[in-house]
Amino acid sequence: MQYDYSATHDSWLCQAMETKDKAKSLDGWRDRYEKIDRNLKFDQFGFTPKLDDLRHFPSLSFMLHVPFKQRKPYLSKDDRAFHLLDNPVRKDKVFQTPMVAPTSWKGSLRAALWQLEHKEDNEQIIRLFGNEREEEDHKKLKSGRLYFYPSFFDNVDKDKQLEVINPHDRQKGTSKRGPIQIECVPIGATGQLVILYVPFWTVEKTQVTEEERKKEVADDLELVAAGVEAMLTVYGFGAKTSSGFGVADVKGKGELAIRADLPALNEPEIKQSEPELPRYLIAHGQLHPDFQSSDGSLKSEAEYLKGRLGKKEKQLYDKAEKWWEREGRQLAKATTQEPVPEPEPPPPKSSVSDREFNSFESLVTTATELAQQLGGGSNA
């Protein structure tokens, strides 16, 4: 509405729309209608979940955070009705910041998996993305397990936000209408892809065993990681991906987390050994039966040394006697009193196992290792 109003009431805008070189007026357009706060931090709004939020989701849910940096410009089409350029990049309506909508991520990942020979009728694709739009059989209507979040770009250089194409007539070889200016997200801009996977099973699969559930999630985890790598490095996301637009690299450390108890990758489990106790104790505060009389107290020296010879046995009893006088007697009295009920242990916290990666290759490797630990995966 604000753009339609401006078109009829703003004389500056009317003049800008009539000029041939609209790029000269683009800075004025941004200053008037697309003011961007460069210091704005979207993390403070909670638009995307954090890894720790997985504790509130069902078991075996996983979340993927991929920080990326544009290797080639990103193109998209805004849905606003009025703009100075014919091809503006999509922006958030409130903050006027270039963004990738969740539906765009979903379509791009699905297209990348299609290129990897995972077609629309593939059972795993339907499980991840849901049924096709044209599906009319209500029994086949399914919601996908993947949920995508919007990505907002940082480090956008407004002086590099224009790409120019010059389409030619195939027969004449001449330009059809002259150069066309396309707004873009330039090379070097950064963003973050966030994907949430929530496993759920339909009514007809209520009898699925735990092993089958883990195998299914493991297969989905591997496929999502392979699809994300292909989408961001090979096939691209956004518009004109066949021309090489919309590819990116990992920037910084990415994170992959799953709500499951899994040991650390590539790290042997270290068993903590119990502290070694003196021979006269079987537990802290409890005498060994050889030193304990029928009433729970320490035996006399004569009772203990009966049938035992040697200087070491005498020294061992002396140590036991000193311990008994120092703390053993008080511990024995405490145990004869009315026992204090132990507090109930707190309910076990749902565990979240998370891994870091710094490249798409390490993302695929990490996903494969996690899948194998779940009992599935390509190499299980």
Buried (B, 14 or more C-beta within 10 A) or exposed (E): EEBEEBEEEBEEBEEBBEEEEBBEBBEEBBEBBBEBEEEEEBEEEEBBBEBEBBEEBEBBBBBBBBBBBBBBBBBBBBEEEBBBBEBBBBBBEEBBBBBBBBEBBBBBBBBBBBEBEBEEEBEEBBBBBBBEEEEEEEEEEBEBBBBBBBBBBBBBEBEBBBBEEEEEEEEEEEEEEEEBBBBBBBBBBBBBBBBBBBBEEEEEEEEEEEEBBBBBBBBBBBBBBBBBBBBBBEBBBBBBBEEEBBBBEBBEEBBBBBBBEBEEEEEEEEEEEEEEEEEBBBEEBBBBEBBBEEEEBBBEEEEBBEEEEEEEEEEBBEEBBEBBEEEBEEBBEEEEEEEEEEEEEEEEEBEBBBBBBEEBEBBBBBBBBBBBBBBBBEEB
